[in-house]
């Protein structure tokens, strides 16, 4: 018996001259089959609304997702407030505003305080809008950008190389400079958590991840926080913060340190800024109101150093170094490392590319300047005569390189080794030194000396850094691309299994042992290898002798 429906379709097709697929599509649309589409937009439904994301190359991305209310008006210098419940659609196809900051190599200038946004990147097809089964969940990595706590932005770090290895990556913005790490008696007398507003933002973002990441296919119980420079300092602060307990299961520290200042010293800095912007008269209430009315751009222009994590008695009850020594920290597996020539880009930015190379006659002045650059570690002014004898200019090709070596050894390398020693008594630690002497320097022009494996240079081996890369910067060589592949595998294996060795085709990375103070994994070409001379190469015996 003939199929009547088929006959009808055939007659209509003959009359209109349409192909059968086209005719069927029109019929389906007419019947209300709204799921038929040519290019589906990725969506996720959360309590804060339905997010519409975007496909970018090999990843699905949800960009500019608000994780806190705008910290403006009376919310300036208060703990961040969570986003409320809403049924409104949210466009998550473009980045949110950067936090207020000036010009720097690490971020784009901004004066917009409504900036507490994050970006979620995941492999295509993993967005679910529901929790699903535990076995299918992916490890989550939350990135904290660097920039001296005064610049930077999450959007500059494209984590596609990491996401390709089947992880979910979140990058965030957080309050910076005088808006992010700031103390003043008028504000500190208010009844709320104080001073460490940048760290509070980060912890609220961690809570947002815990509450929402399952909808993106991520595992809220397998979160790694990682960060570089100020971001590395922040990771160390969260390790020491009781308020961060349970918010992450692993950490990776890039070029971070136990850099901190006391609340008293931070309030002194705050009083100076308040006087500069005309808010130093009246009652505490009047001064606080005055400060909250100052334009963000004026605060950025007048902010003073040092800017660092603040031992406030609550978020940071004691200094990170003291917490680690006592074993009073959030005990999770750790990767911690530095770059072999950290200080060279610092000297280039503040001397060579600014006013000219460090002169022999100005060596002491340069050391005095950089001695206060990273608070809570490094060296005191009274140490400088001994430092000048140990790092005498006749040992180096130029005063620039002598100064850079002091910064590398005294403020980052040897303090990082101290962190390894302290933490490895309680938790597994894998230590590294990024050592590729030919790594491209992507954010600054050439200096009068070779940069080597300087600060920030390892990040192009983990992220696509094209947003910050200067035109004309050379690409990674084939050997460096191979190193990049191995570093990505180390990082994502650690995030997945708590051990960087849990994948094939990477050289074995031996755990750090506090008894021997070694080894480091030297991340270099042609292959990473164990390094046992870190203590000697960075003259850590000298720096430990200087310590009080």
Secondary structure by P-SEA (a helix, b strand, c coil): cccaaaaaaaaaaaaacccaaaaaaaaaaaaccccccccccbbbbccccbbbbbbccccccccccccccccccccccccccccccccccccccccccccccccccccccccccccbbbbbbbccccccccccccccbbbbbbbbbbccccccccccccaaaaaaabbbbbbbcccccccccccccccccccccccaaaaaaaaaaaaaaaaccccccccccbbbbbbccaaaaaaaaaaacccccccccbbbbcccccccccaaaaaaaaaaaaaaaccccccaaaaaaaaaaccaaaaaaccccccccccccccccccaaaaaaaccccccccccccccccaaaaaaaacccccccccccaaaaaaaaaccccccccccccaaaaaaaaacccccccaaaaaaaaaaccccaaaaaaaaaaaaacbbbbbbbbcccccccccccccccccccccccccccccccccccccccccccaaaaaaaaaaaaaaaaaacccccccccccccccccccccccccccccccbbbbbcccccccaaaaaaaacc
